[in-house]
């Protein structure tokens, strides 16, 4: 069969031989031309190539986006990266904060309200009410056993009026028994004065404080020591309550500093409220010290800070303006009013007024 020249390769070789470089380049060019439009392409071919290119570009873009997302996720999930660690820390912090807010119960503030219960109202004693109706200056009633002292007690606006006026307001040299106007006596116990002084004239007929001298003991005359043992207490009733007082001191006293060689006297009527300063001359300590030094009788009755006292004061006849003083300590709540007088003794070191200085000036 004759060979058709059209089937021969221009190189003279068989068409099944390996392609030459020119043939490879032509193949590459033909592959590229399959996608890239050329001038020789018809409109339909160009459209097809453009559509193919768009699809290829879209696929490439999707592939790039996928790879980028994959790489980003790998970094985010890695605990070895600083960014991942920081993010994890932030997440833990946020969760912890939220948990604290939810589970923490705020502490409730406890407010303690102090309720003060007022004391019961003071009720006036029936046996004193009629005296108050007649004279509103009525302060109470004083009774001293073994004496004529059993009388109403008054309290005016000063210490002068009842010195020479009666219960009914009339003038009288004998006056009345009355409480120092500075003292608080008709109030609740905690408001009452530490020491309440009652004044009265030493009447020769035994009225007022005329028989208070039954307690008068001196180093020169001790015969009345026995009277104390028989009557170691006295009672006083204010408008609301009755109190018993145990006698803790009896003595004669100067009334002016000019009557003492050192200018120092004990004036118990000026001890109304004890000073909180123990070194003060009006302190509780000073009051007790003077009692122990000056009393003619050591009664054996104990004294404690916080005790209430009553001072009975009258004129005496040892020298001009001398005073005779009897001081009682109020019976404490729950304490027996009985006094063990076997403990009483005369004071061997009593500090009496300086008689030589008072009488002779030396």
C-alpha positions as CSV (number, residue, x, y, z in Angstrom):
1,X,0.0,0.0,0.0
2,X,1.5,3.2,-1.0
3,X,2.4,5.5,1.8
4,X,0.4,8.8,2.0
5,X,2.8,11.6,2.3
6,X,0.3,13.5,4.4
7,X,0.9,11.0,7.2
8,X,4.6,11.6,7.4
9,X,6.2,13.9,9.9
10,X,8.0,16.8,8.6
11,X,11.1,15.5,10.2
12,X,10.8,12.3,8.3
13,X,10.1,10.2,11.4
14,X,7.2,8.1,12.4
15,X,4.2,9.9,14.0
16,X,4.6,7.5,17.0
17,X,8.1,8.7,17.8
18,X,8.8,10.8,21.1
19,X,7.8,14.5,20.6
20,X,10.5,17.0,20.1
21,X,11.0,20.2,22.3
22,X,9.1,22.1,19.7
23,X,6.3,19.6,20.0
24,X,6.3,20.0,23.8
25,X,6.3,23.8,23.6
26,X,3.5,23.6,21.1
27,X,1.6,21.3,23.6
28,X,2.1,23.8,26.5
29,X,1.0,26.6,24.3
30,X,-2.0,24.6,23.2
31,X,-2.9,23.9,26.9
32,X,-2.6,27.6,27.9
33,X,-4.6,28.5,24.8
34,X,-7.4,26.2,26.1
35,X,-8.0,28.7,29.0
36,X,-6.7,32.0,27.7
37,X,-8.8,33.6,25.1
38,X,-7.0,34.7,21.8
39,X,-7.9,36.9,18.9
40,X,-8.4,33.9,16.7
41,X,-11.0,32.5,19.1
42,X,-14.6,32.9,18.2
43,X,-17.0,34.6,20.6
44,X,-18.4,31.4,21.8
45,X,-14.9,30.0,22.6
46,X,-13.9,33.2,24.3
47,X,-16.9,33.1,26.6
48,X,-16.2,29.4,27.5
49,X,-12.6,30.2,28.3
50,X,-13.6,33.2,30.5
51,X,-16.1,31.1,32.4
52,X,-13.4,28.5,33.0
53,X,-11.0,31.1,34.3
54,X,-13.5,32.5,36.7
55,X,-14.2,29.1,38.1
56,X,-10.4,28.4,38.5
57,X,-9.9,31.8,40.2
58,X,-12.8,31.1,42.6
59,X,-11.5,27.7,43.5
60,X,-8.0,29.1,44.1
61,X,-9.4,31.9,46.3
62,X,-11.5,29.4,48.3
63,X,-8.4,27.2,48.7
64,X,-6.3,30.2,50.0
65,X,-9.1,31.2,52.4
66,X,-9.3,27.6,53.7
67,X,-5.6,27.3,54.2
68,X,-5.4,30.7,56.0
69,X,-8.3,29.7,58.3
70,X,-6.6,26.4,59.1
71,X,-3.4,28.0,60.0
72,X,-5.1,30.7,62.1
73,X,-7.1,28.0,64.0
74,X,-3.9,26.1,64.7
75,X,-2.2,29.1,66.3
76,X,-5.3,29.9,68.4
77,X,-5.7,26.4,69.7
78,X,-2.0,26.0,70.6
79,X,-1.3,26.4,74.3
80,X,2.4,27.1,73.4
81,X,1.8,30.5,71.8
82,X,1.7,33.7,73.8
83,X,-1.5,34.8,72.2
84,X,-3.2,31.5,73.1
85,X,-2.0,31.7,76.6
86,X,-3.1,35.3,77.1
87,X,-6.5,34.4,75.6
88,X,-6.8,31.5,77.9
89,X,-5.9,33.6,80.9
90,X,-8.5,36.2,80.0
91,X,-11.1,33.5,79.6
92,X,-10.2,32.0,83.1
93,X,-10.3,35.5,84.7
94,X,-13.6,36.3,83.2
95,X,-15.1,33.0,84.4
96,X,-13.6,33.3,87.8
97,X,-14.9,36.9,88.2
98,X,-18.3,35.8,87.1
99,X,-18.3,32.9,89.5
100,X,-17.3,35.1,92.4
101,X,-20.0,37.5,91.7
102,X,-22.6,34.8,91.5
103,X,-21.6,32.7,94.5
104,X,-20.3,35.3,97.0
105,X,-22.9,36.4,99.5
106,X,-22.3,39.8,100.9
107,X,-21.8,39.9,104.7
108,X,-24.8,41.3,106.5
109,X,-24.0,44.1,108.9
110,X,-25.2,43.5,112.4
111,X,-26.6,46.6,114.0
112,X,-27.0,46.4,117.8
113,X,-29.5,48.8,119.1
114,X,-29.1,49.7,122.8
115,X,-32.5,49.9,124.4
116,X,-32.5,51.9,127.7
117,X,-35.3,50.9,130.0
118,X,-36.3,53.9,132.0
119,X,-36.5,53.3,135.8
120,X,-39.9,53.0,137.3
121,X,-41.5,56.2,138.3
122,X,-40.9,57.5,141.8
123,X,-43.9,57.2,144.1
124,X,-44.3,59.5,147.0
125,X,-44.6,57.9,150.5
126,X,-48.0,58.2,152.0
127,X,-46.6,59.3,155.4
128,X,-44.9,62.3,153.9
129,X,-47.4,63.4,151.3
130,X,-49.4,65.6,153.7
131,X,-46.2,67.5,154.7
132,X,-45.4,68.2,151.1
133,X,-49.0,69.5,150.6
134,X,-48.4,72.0,153.4
135,X,-44.8,72.9,152.4
136,X,-43.3,71.9,149.1
137,X,-39.9,72.4,150.6
138,X,-40.4,69.2,152.5
139,X,-37.4,66.9,151.8
140,X,-37.9,64.0,154.1
141,X,-37.9,62.7,157.7
142,X,-35.0,62.1,160.1
143,X,-35.1,59.8,163.1
144,X,-32.1,59.2,165.5
145,X,-32.9,56.6,168.1
146,X,-32.3,57.5,171.8
147,X,-32.6,61.2,171.0
148,X,-35.5,63.7,170.5
149,X,-34.6,63.9,166.8
150,X,-37.7,62.7,165.0
151,X,-38.6,65.5,162.7
152,X,-39.5,66.6,159.2
153,X,-36.5,67.9,157.1
154,X,-36.8,70.8,154.7
155,X,-34.7,72.1,151.9
156,X,-34.8,75.7,150.7
157,X,-33.1,77.7,147.9
158,X,-30.2,78.6,150.2
159,X,-28.8,77.7,153.6
160,X,-30.1,80.8,155.4
161,X,-33.9,80.8,155.3
162,X,-34.6,77.8,157.5
163,X,-31.8,78.7,159.9
164,X,-34.4,80.9,161.6
165,X,-37.7,80.0,160.0
166,X,-40.2,77.3,160.9
167,X,-41.9,74.7,158.8
168,X,-44.8,77.1,158.2
169,X,-42.5,80.0,157.2
170,X,-42.6,81.9,160.5
171,X,-39.5,83.5,162.1
172,X,-37.9,81.4,164.9
173,X,-34.6,81.5,166.6
174,X,-34.6,77.7,166.7
175,X,-35.2,77.5,163.0
176,X,-35.7,74.0,161.4
177,X,-33.8,71.0,160.4
178,X,-32.8,71.4,156.7
179,X,-30.7,69.9,154.0
180,X,-27.9,71.8,152.3
181,X,-29.4,73.4,149.3
182,X,-26.6,72.1,147.0
183,X,-27.5,68.5,147.7
184,X,-29.7,66.2,145.6
185,X,-31.7,64.0,147.8
186,X,-35.1,63.5,146.2
187,X,-34.2,61.6,143.0
188,X,-33.2,58.2,141.9
189,X,-30.5,56.7,144.0
190,X,-27.8,57.1,141.3
191,X,-28.5,60.8,141.0
192,X,-28.4,61.6,144.7
193,X,-25.4,63.4,146.1
194,X,-22.5,61.4,147.5
195,X,-22.8,63.2,150.9
196,X,-25.9,64.9,152.1
197,X,-25.6,67.4,155.0
198,X,-28.4,68.2,157.4
199,X,-28.1,71.3,159.6
200,X,-29.8,72.1,162.9
201,X,-29.4,74.3,165.9
202,X,-28.1,72.8,169.2
203,X,-31.0,73.9,171.3
204,X,-30.6,73.9,175.0
205,X,-34.2,72.5,175.4
206,X,-33.2,69.5,173.4
207,X,-35.2,70.5,170.3
208,X,-33.7,70.5,166.8
209,X,-30.2,68.9,167.1
210,X,-30.0,69.6,170.9
211,X,-29.7,65.9,171.7
212,X,-27.2,65.0,168.9
213,X,-24.5,65.7,171.5
214,X,-25.4,62.4,173.2
215,X,-22.8,61.0,170.7
216,X,-20.2,63.5,171.7
217,X,-17.1,61.7,172.8
218,X,-13.7,63.4,173.4
219,X,-10.4,62.2,174.9
220,X,-11.3,64.2,178.0
221,X,-14.9,62.7,178.2
222,X,-15.5,59.2,176.9
223,X,-18.6,58.5,179.0
224,X,-20.9,58.7,175.9
225,X,-19.1,55.9,174.1
226,X,-21.7,53.5,175.5
227,X,-24.5,55.6,173.9
228,X,-23.0,55.0,170.5
229,X,-23.0,51.3,171.1
230,X,-26.7,51.4,171.9
231,X,-27.6,53.5,168.9
232,X,-25.1,52.9,166.1
233,X,-27.5,53.8,163.3
234,X,-30.1,56.4,162.3
235,X,-32.8,56.5,159.6
236,X,-33.7,59.0,157.0
237,X,-36.7,58.9,154.6
238,X,-36.7,61.1,151.5
239,X,-40.1,61.6,149.7
240,X,-39.9,58.1,148.2
241,X,-37.8,55.7,150.2
242,X,-36.4,55.0,153.7
243,X,-32.7,54.5,154.3
244,X,-30.7,53.3,157.3
245,X,-27.2,54.8,158.0
246,X,-24.5,53.2,160.0
247,X,-22.5,55.8,162.0
248,X,-18.8,55.9,160.9
249,X,-17.6,59.1,162.6
250,X,-18.3,61.5,165.5
251,X,-16.0,64.5,166.2
252,X,-15.8,68.2,167.0
253,X,-14.5,70.3,164.2
254,X,-13.3,73.8,163.4
255,X,-15.4,75.9,161.0
256,X,-12.7,78.3,159.9
257,X,-9.2,77.8,158.6
258,X,-8.0,80.5,161.1
259,X,-8.8,78.0,163.9
260,X,-6.2,75.5,162.7
261,X,-2.5,76.1,163.1
262,X,-1.8,74.8,159.6
263,X,-4.9,76.4,158.1
264,X,-6.3,73.0,157.2
265,X,-9.8,72.0,158.4
266,X,-12.2,69.2,157.5
267,X,-15.5,70.7,156.2
268,X,-17.6,67.6,155.3
269,X,-20.6,69.8,154.2
270,X,-18.5,70.8,151.2
271,X,-18.1,67.2,150.1
272,X,-21.3,67.0,148.1
273,X,-20.0,65.2,145.1
274,X,-16.7,63.4,145.4
275,X,-14.1,64.4,142.9
276,X,-12.9,61.7,140.5
277,X,-9.3,62.9,141.0
278,X,-8.0,61.0,144.0
279,X,-5.5,63.7,144.7
280,X,-8.2,66.4,144.9
281,X,-9.1,67.7,148.4
282,X,-12.8,66.9,147.6
283,X,-12.1,63.3,146.6
284,X,-13.6,60.2,148.2
285,X,-10.1,59.3,149.4
286,X,-9.7,62.6,151.1
287,X,-13.2,62.3,152.7
288,X,-12.3,58.8,154.2
289,X,-8.9,59.9,155.3
290,X,-10.3,62.8,157.3
291,X,-13.0,60.6,158.8
292,X,-10.4,58.0,160.0
293,X,-8.1,60.7,161.4
294,X,-10.8,62.8,163.2
295,X,-13.4,60.4,164.5
296,X,-13.3,59.8,168.3
297,X,-14.8,56.3,167.8
298,X,-13.4,53.7,165.4
299,X,-16.8,52.1,164.7
300,X,-15.5,49.1,162.7
301,X,-18.0,49.9,159.9
302,X,-16.4,49.5,156.6
303,X,-16.4,52.1,153.8
304,X,-16.2,51.5,150.1
305,X,-16.1,53.7,147.1
306,X,-19.6,54.2,145.8
307,X,-21.1,54.4,149.3
308,X,-23.6,57.2,150.1
309,X,-23.1,59.3,153.3
310,X,-25.2,61.6,155.5
311,X,-23.6,64.3,157.7
312,X,-25.5,65.7,160.7
313,X,-24.0,69.1,161.7
314,X,-24.8,71.3,164.6
315,X,-23.2,74.0,166.7
316,X,-20.9,73.0,169.6
317,X,-19.8,74.8,172.7
318,X,-16.0,74.1,172.8
319,X,-15.1,77.4,171.2
320,X,-16.8,80.0,169.0
321,X,-18.2,78.5,165.7
322,X,-17.1,75.0,166.6
323,X,-19.2,72.2,165.1
324,X,-20.2,68.7,166.3
325,X,-20.4,66.2,163.4
326,X,-22.0,62.8,163.1
327,X,-21.5,61.0,159.8
328,X,-23.4,57.9,158.7
329,X,-22.8,55.5,155.8
330,X,-25.9,54.3,154.1
331,X,-26.7,50.6,154.3
332,X,-26.0,49.0,150.9
333,X,-28.5,47.0,149.0
334,X,-28.7,43.6,150.5
335,X,-26.6,44.5,153.5
336,X,-27.9,43.9,157.0
337,X,-28.6,47.1,158.9
338,X,-27.2,45.5,162.1
339,X,-23.9,46.8,163.4
340,X,-21.4,44.6,165.3
341,X,-20.5,47.2,168.0
342,X,-18.0,44.8,169.6
343,X,-15.6,46.0,166.9
344,X,-15.9,49.7,168.1
345,X,-13.1,51.3,170.0
346,X,-11.9,54.7,171.0
347,X,-9.5,56.2,168.5
348,X,-6.1,56.4,170.3
349,X,-4.6,58.6,167.6
350,X,-7.5,60.9,167.0
351,X,-6.8,64.3,165.5
352,X,-8.8,66.7,167.6
353,X,-8.8,70.5,167.2
354,X,-5.6,72.2,168.4
355,X,-7.0,73.4,171.7
356,X,-3.8,75.3,172.7
357,X,-3.8,77.2,169.4
358,X,-7.5,77.9,169.6
359,X,-7.6,78.9,173.3
360,X,-4.2,80.5,173.7
361,X,-2.8,81.1,170.2
362,X,0.3,79.0,170.8
